[in-house]
Every structure is written in structure tokens, then in C-alpha cells.
Amino acid sequence: MKNNIANKITGIVVFIVFLSVSILGGANYYFGYRQTLTSAGVELTGCANITTGIIDAKNLEALLEGDQEMLSAVNQAIEWTVEHKPIFSTHYILSNEGRVVASDSHLQKIGVAVGDQVQLTAEALDHLSQGHMYYTDIYEVNGHERQTGYAPIFRDHNPKNEMIAINAIDFDGAVIRERTWETNQASLILALVLPILAAIVTFLFIKKIIRPLAKIQEHVEKLAQGNLVLEDLPVETTDELGNLAQGFNQMRSELKTIIGEVNQAAVQTTENSLRVLNHSEELQETTHTIAHSLTKTNGLMTKQKTLTDDANQHLAQISDHVQTMTGNIRRSATTATKTVDLANKGNQSVSQSISHMKRIHHKTEEANAITRSLNQHAKEIDQVMTFIGRISTQTNLLALNASIEAARAQEHGRGFLVVAEEVRELSVQTKQAAEQVSTLIQRLQIESTQSVQTGDDVQSIVAEGIEQINETKEAFALIDLAAREAADQTTVISSETEEIEKWTLQLVSEIKTVTELGKQVVQTSQETGTQSEKQMQTMSEFVQVSRNLTQLADQLKQQVGRFQIH
């Protein structure tokens, strides 16, 4: 990265310097060329004006009038110019129409002879006719570049007279370029050398400036790999690079602290989730036990209902016998004997009912105790889930702070920004899972409370049934005693018959009540079984949520484990 930046900056600086120097050199060369061209033009016109004096006006006038014998004399006169001033290339005389009337030998060498027409611009003729001198830009004549200076030749060399001819002297175009090059040679060479010097100086200067970036780059790469156990970068300057190194040191320190806290939170989350999973599995097993006990209780309740129905039938028979006793006093002995037998059977049935009711009462107490324990465990789990929710919220805040710090680091914190976002998402999922578990726990507590209330109601009903059956047993005992006395004392049966009939009717009513209560107990037991099944389903969901929470905690721990903080 360091070399790329140095090369790029050096290239930009060299390009700018080269472009600037090239523009300046080109402009300098162009203006120098124009200045040289102007100077040469002034020199040409001045020489053309001066050399009009070496031309014999009479000979020139005769030549213009057609006397060709004067041509040699005029040519010889203008030959002097180039011989004494080699800087000039040709010297010749034009008529006012632009025709060559005399020339030196140098003009003939480039293919222009006496009598040839030379094109003069209207501007040049206008200047010359007004007595002014005129020079041209560089132009080509038969492949040769020239610059010409013109001066008017007046009759008798008197400027007050009319112009009779035009004196012309040429510069070779190469001379103009040579003069321009000589004038601008140093600046053009400097224009070539300056970019090279600027490149060398810029490269060395930039290389020195960005040298600290190598250490910063090395630390950033290690940080991107998860290594937070790094020494602080030395802050050797107070410029932007120094601020960058100081900012990186601060970011690494804060990032290390955040990752450490997140790691600790992940470990605590894992431990708590495992604890919740263990409690939930124990609670699930307890729920299965309760459901099994309720199933047994339901069977006992059904059997009790059958027994109470039998007892009801027996008491109905007793009532019939008692009524028969009123009209059949003479068969009281036989009836009393049968009554004794029936009383014994009823007494046995009542004893069995009492035994079953006590067993139901005992099982109901056990079910209530288990349900209360289940409710207590649910409260403990709810406290644990509340703690997990707080940890998830704290983890989310820590992940958000990590995202903010990574965003401040821009490019250097991009890798950690991704990790911080993943941690935040895991914490949000953990919080959602904890909220779901809390909801399930609340449902479990409500249903447990209802189950406890139902169990208490069942206990109350069973207690009343036991009390009534005890009363029934006492009644059967009285019946048995009365039947025995009736067998022994038939004379007393008549007086006791009405009393027995009254007690029998009351007993039938009470047995009917016991039967109805038995039906209600069976129905309640069935409802309790249904609630137990729902509770088992809820506990299965709770166990699954606990397992998911454990997996999320493990994932969070693995993500944080990528960073080395010790």
C-alpha cells in the first residue's frame, strides 16, 4: 500500500509539474519565436532600407524602363549584401507589380530568376506605397523557408518622390529557428530536468511521510484477524498520521474491552441456559409423573363412581324392604334376616368406598404438592429468564456500542462492524427466545395455579364424601343392629319400622348426593388429565426453547471466541 500511494502521488506531482513546465516552455518558445521573428523582420527591413543606398538610382530606372544592359550592374551591386552579411540568404529587387527585375546569384540557386513573378499581398503594397517598410512571416519558395523584408526605393532616393521599385532581402527560415532555439535552449532543458527532479524529491518526501502507514497497516491486518493483544502504535508526529495512530490505539483498547465484556456475557448466558435446560428437563419429568398419577386417580374415581352406583342400588333395595316391612310384619323375621345380610353387604361397600376415598384424598394431596413444586420451579425459571433477558439487553447495547466504534473507524473497522452486527443479532434472538420462554412460564404458572385450585376442590369434595360415607356406615350399623333386634324381637319391629323407613329414605338421598359428587370428581379428574396433557405439551415446547437458547449461547460464544484478548 505504501509503495502504491508513493508512486501515485509522485506520478500526479510529476504530471502536474511536467504539464506546467511544458505549457510554460511551449509558451516561452512560442513567444520567443515570435519575438525572434519580429526582430529578424526589423533587421531585414532595416537592412533593406539601408542597402537601397548601394543601388544606383539611374541604372535601376534604366533597367525598369527596359535597358537590360543595366541588369549586370544592378545585380553586381546587390551581390554585395550577402557577401558582406552572410546571415542574409538573398537580395533582389522587385517592380511595383512584384516582378523580379534584378537579383543576386543566391536567389537563382533556389530556382527564382529575373522576370519571375513574386506574390505581394495588398497589405504589403499598401505599406510600401505609403513609404513604410514591411516584413513577412516565414513562407516557402520552391521548398525553401524564407522571411522577407521589404523597403521602398524612391526615384532619386528621395522619399518625397514616387516609389519606383521594392528592395527585398531574405532570411533563411532555419536561421529563425536556430535563433529561437539558442534563446530558449536553457529554459527548455530546464523544463525537461525539473519534472525529473520533482519526481525524485516528491517520491522521497512522500515515502518518508507515509512510512508510518506500514506499521498502521500491519496492526490493522492483525486486528482484522481478531488479534486484540497488540502493543500501542508509537505516536511520533502530531499530524493526521499521528492522530490516526492515536485513534487506532484508542479503538483497539475500547474494542478489547467490549469483546471481553461480550465474551463474559456469552459465558454467563451459556451457563444460565444450561441451568435452565436442566431445570426444564427435570420439570418435564415431574410433569410426566403428575400426568401418570392423574391417570391413576381418574381410574380410581371411575371405580368409586361404580361403587357409589352399586351402593345407591343397594339402598334402594333396602328402602323397598323397609316399606314392605310395614305391611309384612309377620314376615319380619325373614325380612330382618335379609336386611341383616343386605346391611352387611352395604357396610362392606361403604367400607370399600371409604378406603377408596381415602386413597383418592391421599393421591390428590400428592398431586397438589407436585403441582405447587412445579409452580415454584416455574417461578425460579421465570427469574432466570428475566436475568437472561437483562443479559441480552446488555449484550445488545454492547454490540451497538461496538458498531458505533467500528463505524467511527470507517475502513479499518469494517471487519469488526460485521462481527458486532452478528453479535447484536444474536443478542436480539436471545432476548426474543427469553421472552418466549417467559411467556410459556407464565402460562405454566397460570395452569399450575388452576391445577392446585382444582386439587384443593377435589380434596374438599373427597373429604365431604368420606364424611358422608362414614355417616352411611353408621347408618348401616344402625340398620344391622335394628335388623338383628327385629329378628330377635319381632314385637319391636312394628314400632321401629317407621323410624327405619325415615332413616332409609334419608340414606338414599345422601347416597344419591354422594353419587353426584362422584360424577363431578370423575369429570374434574378428566379435566385435570386434559390440563396435564396441555402442561406436558407446554413443557415440551419449553424444553425445546431452552435447547435453542443453549445453541444460541454457544454460537455467541464461538463468534466472540474469534477474538484474542489475552
C-alpha positions in Angstrom: 0.0 0.0 0.0 2.9 2.4 0.9 4.6 2.0 -2.5 1.3 2.4 -4.4 0.5 5.6 -2.6 4.0 7.0 -3.1 4.0 6.1 -6.8 0.6 7.5 -7.3 1.3 10.8 -5.6 4.7 11.1 -7.3 3.1 10.4 -10.7 0.5 13.1 -10.0 3.1 15.6 -9.0 5.3 14.8 -11.9 2.4 15.1 -14.3 1.4 18.4 -12.9 4.9 19.8 -12.9 5.6 18.4 -16.4 2.3 19.8 -17.7 3.0 23.2 -16.1 6.6 23.3 -17.3 5.6 22.1 -20.8 3.0 24.8 -21.0 5.4 27.4 -19.8 8.2 26.1 -22.1 5.9 25.9 -25.1 4.6 29.4 -24.4 8.1 30.7 -23.9 9.3 29.0 -27.1 6.3 30.4 -29.0 6.7 34.0 -27.7 10.4 33.7 -28.2 9.9 32.5 -31.7 7.5 35.4 -32.4 10.0 37.8 -30.8 12.8 36.4 -32.9 10.6 36.6 -36.0 9.9 40.3 -35.2 13.5 41.1 -34.5 14.5 39.4 -37.8 11.8 41.3 -39.6 13.0 44.6 -38.2 16.6 43.6 -39.1 15.5 42.7 -42.6 13.6 45.8 -43.2 16.3 47.9 -41.8 18.9 46.3 -43.9 16.6 46.5 -47.0 16.2 50.2 -46.3 19.9 50.8 -45.8 21.0 48.8 -48.9 18.8 50.9 -51.1 21.8 53.3 -51.0 24.1 50.9 -52.7 21.8 50.8 -55.7 22.4 53.3 -58.5 19.1 55.0 -59.0 19.8 55.9 -62.6 20.8 52.3 -63.5 17.7 51.0 -61.8 15.5 53.5 -63.6 17.0 52.5 -66.9 16.6 48.8 -66.1 13.0 49.4 -65.2 12.5 51.1 -68.5 13.8 48.0 -70.3 17.5 48.6 -70.6 18.9 45.1 -69.9 22.4 46.3 -70.1 21.9 47.8 -66.7 21.0 44.4 -65.3 24.5 43.2 -64.7 25.5 46.4 -62.9 22.4 46.3 -60.7 23.0 42.5 -59.9 26.6 43.2 -59.1 25.6 46.0 -56.8 23.2 43.9 -54.7 25.5 40.9 -54.7 27.5 42.8 -52.1 24.9 42.4 -49.4 25.0 38.6 -48.9 28.8 38.6 -49.4 29.3 41.0 -46.5 26.3 39.8 -44.4 26.2 36.0 -44.7 23.3 36.0 -42.2 21.1 37.0 -45.1 20.3 34.5 -47.8 19.2 36.5 -50.9 18.9 40.1 -52.1 16.7 41.1 -55.0 14.7 44.0 -56.4 11.0 43.8 -57.4 8.9 46.1 -59.6 5.9 47.7 -58.1 3.9 44.8 -59.6 6.0 42.1 -57.8 8.2 41.0 -60.7 11.9 40.3 -60.1 13.9 42.9 -62.0 17.3 42.1 -60.5 18.7 39.5 -58.1 21.9 38.1 -56.7 23.2 34.6 -57.5 21.7 33.1 -54.3 18.1 33.8 -55.5 18.8 32.0 -58.7 20.1 28.9 -56.7 16.6 28.4 -55.2 15.0 28.5 -58.6 13.8 32.1 -58.9 15.1 34.1 -61.9 14.8 37.6 -63.2 11.4 38.1 -64.7 9.6 35.7 -62.3 6.5 37.0 -60.5 6.6 37.2 -56.7 3.3 37.4 -55.0 2.9 40.5 -52.9 0.0 40.9 -50.5 -2.2 44.0 -50.8 -1.2 44.9 -47.2 2.5 44.9 -48.2 1.9 47.1 -51.2 -0.2 49.5 -49.2 2.5 49.8 -46.6 5.3 50.2 -49.2 3.4 52.7 -51.3 3.0 54.9 -48.2 6.8 54.9 -47.7 6.8 52.3 -44.8 8.8 49.2 -44.6 7.2 45.7 -44.4 8.3 42.2 -43.4 6.5 38.8 -43.9 6.1 35.7 -41.7 8.0 32.6 -42.8 6.8 31.2 -46.1 8.0 28.6 -48.6 9.6 29.2 -52.0 10.3 26.1 -54.0 10.6 24.1 -50.8 12.8 26.6 -49.0 11.5 28.5 -45.9 12.1 32.3 -46.1 11.3 35.5 -44.4 11.5 38.7 -46.5 11.9 42.3 -45.5 10.8 45.0 -48.0 11.8 48.6 -48.3 10.5 51.1 -51.0 13.0 52.5 -53.5 12.1 56.1 -54.4 13.1 58.0 -57.5 16.5 59.6 -57.0 16.3 58.1 -53.4 14.1 60.9 -52.4 11.3 59.8 -50.2 9.2 62.7 -51.5 9.3 61.2 -55.0 7.2 58.2 -56.0 8.2 54.6 -55.4 9.8 53.1 -58.5 10.8 49.6 -57.1 10.9 47.5 -54.0 14.2 46.3 -52.3 13.8 42.8 -50.8 16.2 40.8 -48.6 15.5 37.3 -47.3 16.4 35.4 -44.2 16.6 31.6 -44.3 13.8 30.1 -42.1 16.2 27.8 -40.4 18.1 30.8 -39.0 14.9 32.0 -37.3 14.5 28.6 -35.6 18.2 28.4 -34.7 18.0 31.8 -33.0 14.8 30.8 -31.2 16.4 27.5 -30.0 19.5 29.3 -28.8 17.4 31.8 -27.0 15.1 29.2 -25.3 17.6 26.3 -25.1 18.3 26.7 -21.4 14.6 27.1 -20.4 13.6 24.0 -22.5 16.4 21.9 -20.9 15.3 23.1 -17.5 11.7 22.2 -18.4 12.9 18.6 -19.0 15.0 18.4 -15.9 12.5 19.9 -13.5 9.9 17.1 -13.7 12.7 14.6 -13.1 13.9 16.5 -10.0 10.4 17.0 -8.8 9.7 13.3 -9.2 12.8 12.3 -7.2 12.1 14.9 -4.4 8.4 14.1 -4.3 9.0 10.3 -4.2 11.5 10.6 -1.3 9.4 13.1 0.6 6.1 11.1 0.2 7.9 7.9 1.1 9.2 9.4 4.3 5.8 10.8 5.2 3.8 7.6 4.6 6.4 5.3 6.2 4.4 5.2 9.5 1.4 3.8 7.5 3.3 0.4 7.2 3.0 -0.1 11.0 -0.6 1.0 11.0 -1.4 -1.4 8.1 0.3 -4.3 10.0 -1.7 -3.6 13.1 -4.9 -3.2 11.2 -4.4 -6.6 9.4 -3.7 -8.3 12.8 -6.8 -6.6 14.3 -8.9 -7.8 11.3 -7.7 -11.4 12.1 -9.1 -11.0 15.6 -5.8 -10.3 17.5 -6.5 -7.6 20.1 -3.3 -8.3 22.1 -1.2 -5.7 20.3 1.2 -3.1 21.5 0.1 0.5 21.0 1.3 2.2 17.9 4.0 4.8 18.6 2.7 8.4 18.0 5.7 10.1 16.6 4.0 13.0 14.8 1.2 15.5 15.6 -0.2 15.5 12.0 -3.0 13.4 10.6 -0.9 10.2 10.7 -0.2 10.8 14.4 -3.9 11.3 15.0 -4.6 8.1 13.0 -2.2 6.1 15.1 -3.6 7.5 18.4 -7.2 6.9 17.2 -6.3 3.3 16.3 -4.8 2.7 19.7 -7.9 4.0 21.4 -10.2 1.9 19.1 -8.2 -1.3 19.8 -8.3 -0.7 23.6 -12.0 0.0 23.6 -12.7 -2.9 21.2 -10.7 -5.2 23.5 -12.8 -4.1 26.5 -16.1 -4.6 24.6 -15.1 -8.0 23.3 -14.1 -9.0 26.8 -17.4 -8.0 28.3 -19.3 -9.7 25.4 -17.3 -12.8 26.0 -18.0 -12.8 29.7 -21.7 -12.2 28.9 -21.7 -15.1 26.5 -20.1 -17.5 29.1 -22.8 -16.4 31.6 -25.5 -16.8 29.0 -24.3 -20.4 28.2 -24.1 -21.3 31.9 -27.6 -19.9 32.6 -29.1 -21.5 29.5 -27.7 -24.9 30.6 -29.1 -24.4 34.0 -32.5 -23.5 32.5 -32.3 -26.6 30.3 -31.6 -28.9 33.2 -34.4 -27.4 35.3 -36.8 -27.6 32.3 -35.9 -31.3 31.8 -36.5 -32.0 35.5 -39.7 -30.1 35.3 -40.8 -32.1 32.2 -40.1 -35.4 34.0 -42.1 -34.1 37.0 -45.0 -33.2 34.7 -44.9 -36.8 33.2 -45.1 -38.2 36.8 -48.0 -35.9 37.6 -49.8 -36.9 34.4 -49.3 -40.6 35.3 -50.6 -40.1 38.8 -53.7 -38.2 37.5 -54.3 -41.1 35.1 -54.4 -43.5 38.0 -56.6 -41.1 40.0 -59.0 -41.0 37.1 -59.3 -44.7 37.1 -59.9 -44.8 40.9 -62.5 -42.1 40.5 -64.3 -44.1 37.9 -64.2 -47.2 40.1 -65.5 -45.1 43.0 -68.4 -44.0 40.8 -69.2 -47.6 40.1 -69.2 -48.4 43.8 -71.5 -45.5 44.7 -73.9 -46.6 42.0 -73.9 -50.0 43.5 -74.4 -48.6 46.9 -77.3 -46.5 45.6 -78.9 -49.6 44.2 -78.5 -51.4 47.5 -80.0 -48.6 49.4 -83.0 -48.6 47.0 -83.5 -52.2 47.8 -83.3 -51.5 51.5 -85.9 -48.8 51.1 -88.2 -51.3 49.3 -87.6 -53.8 52.1 -88.4 -51.2 54.8 -91.6 -50.3 53.0 -92.5 -54.0 52.7 -91.9 -54.4 56.4 -94.8 -52.1 57.1 -97.3 -54.4 55.5 -95.5 -57.7 56.2 -94.9 -57.5 59.9 -95.4 -61.2 60.2 -92.5 -61.9 57.9 -90.4 -59.5 59.8 -88.0 -62.2 61.0 -87.3 -63.4 57.5 -87.2 -59.8 56.2 -84.9 -58.8 59.2 -82.6 -61.7 58.3 -82.4 -60.4 54.7 -82.0 -56.9 56.0 -79.0 -58.0 58.1 -77.4 -59.6 55.0 -78.1 -56.5 53.0 -76.8 -54.3 55.8 -73.6 -56.4 55.9 -73.1 -56.0 52.2 -73.8 -52.3 52.4 -71.4 -52.0 55.3 -68.7 -53.7 53.3 -69.4 -51.5 50.2 -69.3 -48.4 52.4 -66.0 -49.6 53.9 -64.6 -50.1 50.5 -65.9 -46.6 49.4 -64.2 -45.1 52.5 -60.9 -46.9 51.6 -61.1 -45.7 48.0 -62.0 -42.1 49.1 -59.0 -42.0 51.4 -56.7 -43.2 48.6 -58.2 -40.5 46.3 -57.7 -37.9 49.1 -54.0 -39.1 49.5 -53.3 -39.0 45.8 -54.9 -35.6 45.4 -52.7 -34.3 48.2 -49.6 -35.7 46.4 -50.8 -34.2 43.1 -51.3 -30.8 44.8 -47.8 -31.0 46.3 -46.2 -31.8 43.0 -48.2 -29.0 41.3 -47.1 -26.5 43.9 -43.5 -27.6 43.4 -44.0 -27.3 39.7 -45.3 -23.7 40.2 -42.3 -22.9 42.4 -39.9 -24.2 39.8 -41.7 -22.2 37.1 -41.2 -19.0 39.2 -37.4 -19.8 39.5 -37.2 -20.4 35.8 -39.0 -17.1 35.2 -36.4 -15.3 37.4 -33.6 -17.0 35.4 -35.2 -15.9 32.1 -35.6 -12.4 33.4 -31.9 -12.4 34.1 -31.2 -13.8 30.7 -33.3 -11.0 29.1 -31.2 -8.4 31.0 -28.0 -10.0 29.8 -29.4 -10.0 26.2 -30.3 -6.3 26.5 -26.8 -5.5 27.9 -25.2 -7.6 25.1 -27.3 -5.7 22.5 -26.1 -2.4 24.0 -22.5 -3.6 23.9 -22.9 -4.7 20.3 -24.5 -1.4 19.4 -21.5 0.5 21.0 -19.2 -1.8 19.1 -21.0 -1.0 15.8 -20.7 2.8 16.6 -16.9 2.4 17.3 -16.4 0.3 14.2 -18.3 2.9 12.1 -16.0 5.6 13.5 -13.1 3.6 12.3 -14.6 3.5 8.8 -12.5 1.2 6.5 -10.3 -0.1 9.4 -13.3 -1.1 11.4 -15.4 -2.7 8.6 -14.4 -6.3 9.6 -15.3 -5.7 13.2 -18.5 -3.9 12.2 -19.8 -7.2 10.6 -18.9 -9.2 13.8 -20.5 -6.6 16.0 -23.7 -6.7 13.9 -23.8 -10.5 14.2 -23.4 -10.2 18.0 -26.2 -7.7 18.1 -28.5 -10.0 16.0 -27.6 -13.0 18.3 -28.4 -10.9 21.4 -31.8 -9.8 19.8 -32.6 -13.5 19.1 -31.6 -14.5 22.6 -33.9 -11.8 24.1 -36.8 -13.0 21.8 -36.2 -16.6 22.9 -36.1 -15.5 26.6 -39.4 -13.6 26.1 -41.0 -16.7 24.5 -39.8 -18.8 27.5 -41.1 -16.2 29.9 -44.5 -16.3 28.1 -44.5 -20.1 28.4 -43.6 -20.0 32.1 -46.4 -17.5 32.8 -48.9 -19.9 31.0 -47.4 -22.8 33.1 -47.8 -20.8 36.3 -51.5 -20.0 35.5 -52.3 -23.6 34.6 -50.4 -24.8 37.7 -52.4 -22.4 39.9 -55.6 -23.7 38.3 -54.5 -27.3 38.8 -53.7 -26.6 42.5 -57.1 -24.9 42.9 -58.8 -27.9 41.2 -56.9 -30.3 43.5 -58.0 -28.3 46.6 -61.6 -28.5 45.4 -61.2 -32.3 44.8 -59.8 -32.7 48.3 -62.7 -30.8 49.8 -65.2 -32.9 47.8 -63.4 -36.1 48.8 -63.4 -35.0 52.5 -67.1 -34.4 52.3 -67.6 -37.8 50.6 -65.7 -39.6 53.3 -67.7 -37.8 56.0 -71.0 -38.7 54.3 -69.8 -42.3 53.7 -68.9 -42.5 57.4 -72.4 -41.4 58.2 -73.7 -44.0 55.8 -71.6 -46.6 57.5 -73.0 -45.6 60.8 -76.4 -45.8 59.3 -75.7 -49.3 58.0 -74.5 -50.2 61.5 -77.8 -49.0 62.9 -79.7 -50.9 60.2 -77.7 -54.0 61.1 -78.4 -53.6 64.8 -82.1 -52.9 64.1 -82.3 -56.0 61.8 -80.8 -58.2 64.5 -83.1 -56.8 67.1 -86.0 -57.2 64.7 -85.1 -60.8 64.3 -84.9 -61.3 68.0 -87.7 -59.1 68.9 -90.4 -59.1 66.2 -92.7 -57.3 68.5 -90.5 -54.2 68.4 -90.3 -54.2 64.6 -93.6 -52.5 64.2 -92.7 -49.6 66.3 -89.3 -49.2 64.7 -90.4 -49.7 61.1 -91.4 -46.1 60.6 -88.1 -44.9 62.1 -86.2 -47.3 59.9 -88.1 -46.1 56.8 -87.3 -42.5 57.6 -83.6 -43.2 58.0 -83.6 -45.3 54.9 -85.1 -42.5 52.8 -82.6 -40.1 54.1 -79.8 -42.5 53.4 -81.0 -42.9 49.8 -80.9 -39.2 49.4 -77.4 -38.9 50.8 -76.2 -41.8 48.6 -77.6 -40.0 45.6 -75.7 -36.9 46.6 -72.5 -39.0 47.0 -73.1 -40.5 43.5 -73.5 -37.0 42.0 -70.3 -35.9 43.8 -68.5 -39.0 42.4 -69.6 -38.0 38.9 -68.2 -34.5 39.5 -65.0 -35.9 40.8 -64.6 -38.1 37.7 -65.3 -35.1 35.5 -62.8 -33.0 37.4 -60.3 -35.7 37.2 -60.8 -35.9 33.4 -60.4 -32.1 33.1 -57.3 -32.4 35.3 -55.9 -35.0 32.9 -56.6 -32.7 29.9 -54.8 -29.9 31.7 -51.9 -32.2 32.5 -51.6 -33.1 28.8 -51.6 -29.4 27.8 -49.0 -28.8 30.5 -46.9 -31.7 29.2 -47.1 -30.1 25.7 -46.1 -26.7 27.1 -43.2 -28.3 28.9 -42.0 -29.9 25.7 -42.1 -26.5 24.0 -40.3 -25.0 27.0 -37.5 -27.7 26.8 -37.1 -27.1 23.0 -36.9 -23.3 23.6 -34.3 -23.9 26.3 -32.2 -26.1 23.9 -32.5 -23.3 21.2 -31.3 -20.8 23.8 -28.3 -23.0 24.7 -27.4 -23.3 21.0 -27.7 -19.5 20.5 -25.5 -19.0 23.6 -22.9 -21.5 22.1 -23.0 -19.6 18.8 -22.5 -16.3 20.5 -19.5 -17.8 22.4 -18.0 -19.1 19.2 -18.3 -15.8 17.5 -16.7 -13.9 20.4 -14.0 -16.6 20.6 -12.6 -15.5 17.3 -11.0 -12.5 19.0 -7.8 -12.9 21.0 -7.9 -10.7 24.1 -5.4 -12.4 26.4 
